[in-house]
Amino acid sequence: MNSGEKQSLSKVQHRKLVDQVLEQLKQYLLSGEFQVNDKIPTEPKLMEELGIGRSTLREVIKILVYAGVLEVKQGAGTYIRSLHFSSNQFEQRLNEAKQEDIFEVRKMLDLEVVRLAAKRRTEEDLLQLKGYLDKRNQALQEGNYSAYIDFDIEFHAAIAKASQNTLLYELYQTITPKLRNILSGLILKTDRYQDNTEIHLRLFRAILEQDPDEAETCARTNLERK
């Protein structure tokens, strides 16, 4: 943390509380007092200076975590990960992207991350993958399609995480909201949607057995069924 006069945080009103707190924290972090990897003040201190409750502050912190600005380290506090506040330009472009473009991007990511995951996965990764896969399959059997889609996406995101490539994982996460919308549309087209549970089981087995070629084959087959 840089030395110098500390920038004060004024109390905010209840109207548009989250937006106001978010803007104040952004300006606070950009005041020049902080650097990347610095720890920000504790929750009680920020709550006192802003005059807000814990739920509002945590919502703002969560937004900044999702944006890649902050990182919460369990038991250690909240740290600055980046001081670059991106605009919503990329998000807007994603929302406007054609379905074919999204699938092309996903194909490039999927075929690489499954190979890396098969080579680099840990026991913890396998447990997480199996958990999401079981929940996915159960939700599909029960006809709980919204949960099925969520767990299906979580399963694939967990594979990206198992690649141990943080950038690939973050890139995959950027397209998951759009994938959720697309998969929801596919579920509605019952005459076209194909159950690909068996492929997912094969994919998990390939990652378990650290077989990158089989993992890529499964991923490619899964993509061709969309």
C-alpha positions in Angstrom: 0.0 0.0 0.0 1.4 3.4 -0.9 2.0 6.0 1.7 0.2 9.2 1.7 -3.1 10.8 2.8 -5.9 8.3 2.9 -8.9 8.9 0.8 -12.1 9.1 2.9 -15.2 7.1 2.2 -18.4 9.1 2.6 -21.6 7.6 3.9 -24.1 6.7 1.2 -27.9 6.8 1.0 -30.1 3.8 0.6 -31.2 4.8 -2.9 -29.3 2.7 -5.4 -27.1 1.7 -2.5 -25.2 -1.1 -4.3 -24.4 1.1 -7.3 -23.2 3.9 -5.1 -21.0 1.7 -2.9 -19.6 0.0 -6.0 -18.7 3.3 -7.6 -17.1 4.6 -4.3 -15.0 1.4 -3.9 -13.8 1.6 -7.5 -12.7 5.2 -6.9 -11.2 4.3 -3.6 -9.1 1.5 -5.1 -8.0 3.8 -7.9 -7.0 6.6 -5.5 -3.4 5.7 -5.7 -3.3 4.4 -2.2 -3.4 0.7 -3.3 -1.4 -1.5 -5.5 -2.1 -5.0 -6.9 -1.8 -7.7 -4.2 -2.6 -5.2 -1.4 -5.1 -6.2 1.2 -8.1 -4.0 1.4 -9.6 -2.9 4.8 -11.7 -5.4 6.8 -15.4 -5.7 6.4 -16.2 -4.0 9.8 -14.0 -1.0 8.9 -15.6 -0.6 5.4 -19.1 -1.0 6.8 -18.4 1.7 9.4 -16.9 4.2 7.0 -19.6 3.6 4.3 -22.5 3.3 6.8 -23.9 0.2 5.2 -24.8 -3.3 6.2 -22.8 -6.5 5.7 -25.1 -7.9 3.0 -24.7 -4.8 0.8 -20.9 -4.7 1.2 -20.6 -8.4 0.4 -22.7 -8.0 -2.7 -20.4 -5.3 -3.9 -17.3 -7.3 -3.1 -18.8 -10.3 -5.0 -19.3 -8.1 -8.1 -15.7 -7.0 -7.9 -14.5 -10.6 -7.4 -16.5 -11.6 -10.5 -14.9 -8.7 -12.4 -11.5 -10.0 -11.5 -10.6 -6.9 -9.5 -10.7 -8.5 -6.0 -9.8 -11.9 -4.6 -11.2 -13.3 -1.4 -8.7 -15.6 0.4 -10.4 -17.7 3.0 -9.2 -16.8 6.5 -6.8 -14.1 5.2 -8.9 -11.3 3.8 -9.7 -9.6 0.5 -6.9 -8.7 -1.8 -6.6 -6.6 -5.0 -6.1 -8.8 -8.0 -6.3 -6.1 -10.7 -6.8 -2.4 -10.9 -8.2 -2.5 -14.4 -12.0 -2.0 -14.5 -13.2 -3.3 -17.8 -16.2 -1.9 -19.5 -19.2 -4.0 -20.5 -18.2 -3.7 -24.1 -17.1 -7.4 -24.4 -20.1 -8.6 -22.4 -22.3 -6.7 -24.9 -20.5 -8.3 -27.8 -21.0 -11.7 -26.3 -24.7 -11.1 -25.8 -25.0 -10.0 -29.5 -22.9 -12.9 -30.8 -24.4 -15.5 -33.1 -24.9 -19.0 -31.8 -22.5 -20.4 -34.4 -19.8 -18.0 -33.2 -20.2 -19.1 -29.6 -20.0 -22.7 -30.5 -16.9 -22.1 -32.6 -15.2 -20.5 -29.6 -16.4 -23.2 -27.3 -15.1 -25.9 -29.6 -11.6 -24.3 -29.6 -11.6 -24.1 -25.8 -13.2 -27.5 -25.1 -10.8 -29.5 -27.3 -7.8 -28.0 -25.6 -9.0 -27.9 -22.0 -10.0 -31.6 -22.0 -6.6 -32.6 -23.2 -4.9 -30.5 -20.5 -7.3 -31.7 -17.8 -6.6 -35.3 -18.7 -2.9 -34.7 -18.2 -3.0 -32.4 -15.2 -6.1 -33.2 -13.2 -5.8 -33.7 -9.4 -7.7 -35.9 -7.1 -9.6 -32.8 -5.9 -10.5 -32.0 -9.5 -11.9 -35.5 -10.0 -14.0 -35.3 -6.9 -15.5 -32.0 -8.1 -16.1 -33.3 -11.6 -17.8 -36.5 -10.3 -20.0 -34.4 -8.0 -21.2 -32.1 -10.9 -21.7 -35.0 -13.2 -23.8 -37.0 -10.7 -25.9 -33.9 -10.1 -26.3 -33.2 -13.8 -27.4 -36.7 -14.5 -29.8 -36.8 -11.6 -31.4 -33.5 -12.5 -31.9 -34.7 -16.1 -33.6 -37.9 -15.0 -35.9 -35.9 -12.7 -36.8 -33.5 -15.5 -35.3 -30.6 -13.6 -33.9 -29.0 -16.7 -32.7 -25.7 -15.2 -30.6 -27.5 -12.7 -29.5 -29.9 -15.4 -28.2 -27.0 -17.5 -26.5 -25.4 -14.5 -24.7 -28.6 -13.5 -23.8 -29.4 -17.1 -22.1 -26.0 -17.4 -20.4 -26.4 -14.0 -19.1 -29.8 -15.1 -17.4 -28.3 -18.2 -16.2 -25.3 -16.3 -14.6 -27.7 -13.8 -12.8 -29.4 -16.6 -11.4 -26.1 -17.7 -10.3 -25.5 -14.1 -8.7 -28.9 -14.0 -6.5 -27.8 -17.0 -4.5 -25.8 -14.4 -4.4 -22.9 -16.9 -6.0 -20.0 -15.1 -6.4 -17.9 -18.3 -8.2 -20.8 -20.2 -10.5 -21.2 -17.2 -11.3 -17.5 -17.1 -12.0 -17.4 -20.8 -14.3 -20.4 -20.5 -16.2 -18.6 -17.7 -16.8 -15.6 -19.9 -18.9 -17.6 -22.3 -20.9 -19.6 -19.7 -23.8 -17.1 -19.4 -24.3 -17.3 -23.2 -24.0 -21.1 -23.2 -26.7 -21.2 -20.5 -29.1 -19.3 -22.8 -28.2 -21.5 -25.8 -28.6 -24.8 -23.9 -31.9 -23.6 -22.5 -33.1 -23.0 -26.0 -32.0 -26.5 -27.1 -33.9 -28.1 -24.2 -37.1 -26.5 -25.5 -36.6 -28.1 -28.9 -37.3 -31.6 -27.7 -37.4 -33.0 -31.2 -33.8 -32.0 -31.8 -32.1 -32.3 -28.3 -30.1 -35.5 -27.8 -29.3 -37.0 -24.4 -25.5 -37.1 -24.3 -25.1 -38.5 -20.8 -23.1 -41.5 -22.0 -20.6 -39.2 -23.7 -20.1 -37.3 -20.5 -19.5 -40.5 -18.6 -16.9 -41.5 -21.2 -15.3 -38.0 -20.9 -15.0 -38.3 -17.2 -13.5 -41.7 -17.5 -10.9 -40.4 -20.0 -9.9 -37.6 -17.6 -9.8 -40.1 -14.7 -7.5 -42.4 -16.7 -5.4 -39.5 -18.0 -6.2 -40.3 -21.7 -6.1 -37.0 -23.6 -6.8 -38.5 -27.0 -10.0 -40.2 -25.7 -11.0 -37.0 -23.8 -10.7 -35.0 -27.0 -12.7 -37.6 -29.0 -15.5 -37.4 -26.4 -15.5 -33.6 -26.4 -15.6 -33.5 -30.2 -18.5 -36.0 -30.3 -20.4 -34.0 -27.7 -19.9 -30.8 -29.7 -21.1 -32.5 -32.9 -24.4 -33.4 -31.2 -25.4 -29.8 -30.5 
